[in-house]
């Protein structure tokens, strides 16, 4: 497993969209982000011509390292990373919606102005052709490539008629069941053989807010890993997986009080994990 400890100059979440654009030859207006050459080299070497982007809510870099190195929780993710790499990325926001908007568009929140889901409708009403709110999924669709997205229903509605396959799952108090339904929909979406698929898994984030013990948080992380394993199993050979956090764990002070010394020592604020691997 290759860890790039570029702490002095980590990548940013805005670099993901332009990297996918470069890899799949999808034209887009150059955003704030830059292409990650290590990812392009790896994908080219492994003959990757499709991308599955999985956003794991609250997957901070330190939390990823802690769970991947203790208890064997992230077995499926580690298997992907085993022949790939784990990069550090700066988060662009401390909340989900603006961070995911940065992942999808390649722009910082000060440019895309999407801080809540309803802001997408507002910004598009102002200027539906504004490239700062156009996602890599839409750029792909407009270029004649097959694209798909699997997210919460309200967010999914913003992609209707803009992306080839849109799957929405209603929000639920049972986040484990919700993530399972997201995974079911992702597996179904893979049957249409998309060139780029985006998926959002939320269990770690929900448990970070509501759980009280590390065992509960480990359980949530374990379910995320199982769901990712299911998606990987159903992907075509030659698919590049990009698994990234959107922001570091919420309720950080609560978890710091009960964290092990190892995790506290490894903790790096504002950095999220980006796991890159091929199947």
N, C-alpha and C positions, 0 to 999 in steps of 0.2 A: 504494500500500500504506500502510495506516494503522498506525503504531506508537504505542501508548499508553505513553509512558515515565513511568508513575506509580510511580517507584521508591520514593517516600516512603510510598506506600500501595498496593502491588500487590494483586491479587486472590489468592485461595487456591484450591487444588484442591477444597476442600470447597464452593466456590461453583458447581461445574459441575452437580451433581445438582439443586439447587433451581432453577437457570436452565432446565434441560430441563423440570422440573416445571411451571414458569410458562409456558414457551413452548407446550408440548403440552397444557396444562390437565390434568396428571396429579396427582391428590391425593396428598400425602405428609405425614407428620408433620413439622413444621418442624425441620430439622436445624441444625447449627452454621453451615453456609454461608448466604450471602445471594445473592439474584438479581443477576446482572450486567446492569444496564439497557442498556448499549451493545449487548450481544449480542441482547437482546430487541428493541430498536429495529431493529437491522440485519435480524434474521430476519423481523420483521413487514413491514418495507419490501420485502423480497425474496420475500414470500409463502411462507415456509418452514413446512411443516406436518409435516416428518419430520426426524429427527436421526440422523446417523451420527457416533458418537464413536470416534475412533481414538487409542488410547494408544500412543505411540512411546516405548519404554523408553529412558531416559537422554537424552531430548531437552531438555537444559538450554537456558535462554533464550540464553545466550552462544553455545553450540554451534550453535543454530539460526541466529543472526545470522551467525556465521562461515561456515557452509556455504551459507546462502542468498545471501550477498554475494560468495562467492569460488568460481569454477569452475563456476557454473551447476548445482550438484548438485541443489538442491531445486526443479527447474523446475515440477513438478506442484503442489507445495505452494505455491510462490510464485504460481502462476496462480490458485489459490483465494484466497490472501491479497490478490491484486492489487485485487480489488473488496471486500475484507473488512478484516480487522484482525489484528494480532498483539499479544496481551496478555501481560503478565508475571504469573505466578502463583507464589506461594510453595508449595514442596513441603511436604507434611506429614510426610515421613519420608525417610530416605536409602536405603531398600530398597523393592523393587517391591511386595510384597504389601500392606503397610500403606498405601502411597501409593495403590494402585489401589482398595483398600477405601474410602479417603476420597473418591476420585473417584466411586465408585459410590453410596456411602451419604450423602455430605454431612457426615460426622462426622469429627472428629480421631481418631487412633489411641487416644488415652486414653479415648475413648467407645466405639468399636466393638471394640477389643481383638483385632483381627485382624492378627497379625504374621507368620503363616505360613498356608498354605492349610488345614492341618488345624485351625487355630483356628476356622475357619468352622463346622465340624462340632461343635466343642466349645461354641461360643457358642450355636448353634441348639439343641443338646441342653439347655442351661440354660434357654433361653426362646426358642422358635421364633418368637414374635410380637414380639420386641424390635425396635422401629423403628430402633435404632442399627446393626443388622446387615442391614437390609432395603435392597436396592439399588433405584435408580431403574428398573431393568429389571423388577424384581418389582412395584414400585408400578404400573408401566405395565400389566403383565400382569393384576394384580388389578383394574385399572380397565377392563378389556376392550380394552385397546390391544394391538397386535401388537408384540412385543419379541423380540429375538434377540441372542445373544452368541456370539462366536467367539474362543476362547482355548485355552490348553494343557489337555489332557484332564483332569488331576486337578482343576484349577480349574473346568472346565466341569461336572464331575459335581456340584458344589455347587449348580448352577442347575437340575438336573433336576426336572421337575414344578413349577418356580417361574417359568419363563420360556417363552414360546411356542416358540422354536426355539433349541436348544442344540447347538453344534458344537464338538467338542474335537479337537485335533491332538496326538498324542503328542510329547513332548519329543524332541529330536534333537541329536546332535553337529553336524550340518550345519544351522546356524541359517538359512542362506540358503534352503535347501530347505524348512525348517520355515515360515518366513515366507511362502514361495510357497504352501504348502498352506493356511496361514491365510487368505491372500488368495483362493485358490480357494473356500474355504468361505464367505468373506464375500460373494463374488459370487453364490454359490448361495443364501445367505441372503437377498440382496436380491430374489431372484425371488419370495419370499413377501410382498414389499412391507411390511416392518416399519415401524412408526411410529418406533421407536428401535432402532438396532443398535450394539453395542459390539464393538470389535476391538482386539486387542493384538499389536503387532509388536515383535520383540525383537532384531533384528540389530545395531543400534548398541550396545546394552548388552553383548551377548556379545563383540563385537569390542573394546569398550572394555577388557574384562578380558583378552583373549587376544592381541590384535594388538600390534604393536610400532611401527608407523609410521602417520603421518597418511594415507598413501595407502590403507592397509588400512581405516582408519576411514571415509575418503571413499567407498570402495567399498561398505561396508555401508550408509552413508547413502544412496547412490545407489540401492541395491536397495529400500530402504524407500520412497523417492520413487516408483519405478516401481510398486511394489505399491499405493501410495495412488492413483496415476493409474488403475490398473485398477479400483479400487473406485469412484472418482469416475465413470468412464466408464459404469459399470453402475447408477448411482443414478438415481432418478427426478428429474425437474425439480422444483424446490421443496424440495430436501433441504438442510438446514443441516449443514455439516461442522464438527466441533470436533476439531481435532488437537492433542493435548497430550502433554507429557512427564509422567513420573511422579516423576522425581527428576533432579538434574543428573548429569553423567557420573561413573561410578565410576573409580577409579584416577586421580583428578585430578592427583596430583603427577607421575605418569609423563607425562601429556599436557602438563602445564604446562612441563616441561623442554624439550619439543621443539616447543612451540606458537610461532606467529608472534607478534611484538610486538603486532600488531593484535588477535589473539584474547585475549592476556593483558590488554591494556588494556580490552577490552570485557567481560571475565569478571565475572559477578555471581553469587556463590554462593547456593545454595538457591532460585534462581529457575528456573522451567521456562517453556517457550513454550506458549502456547495460540493456535493459528491458527484463525480463524473465517472461513468463506467459504461461498458458496452455489453450487449448480449448477442 
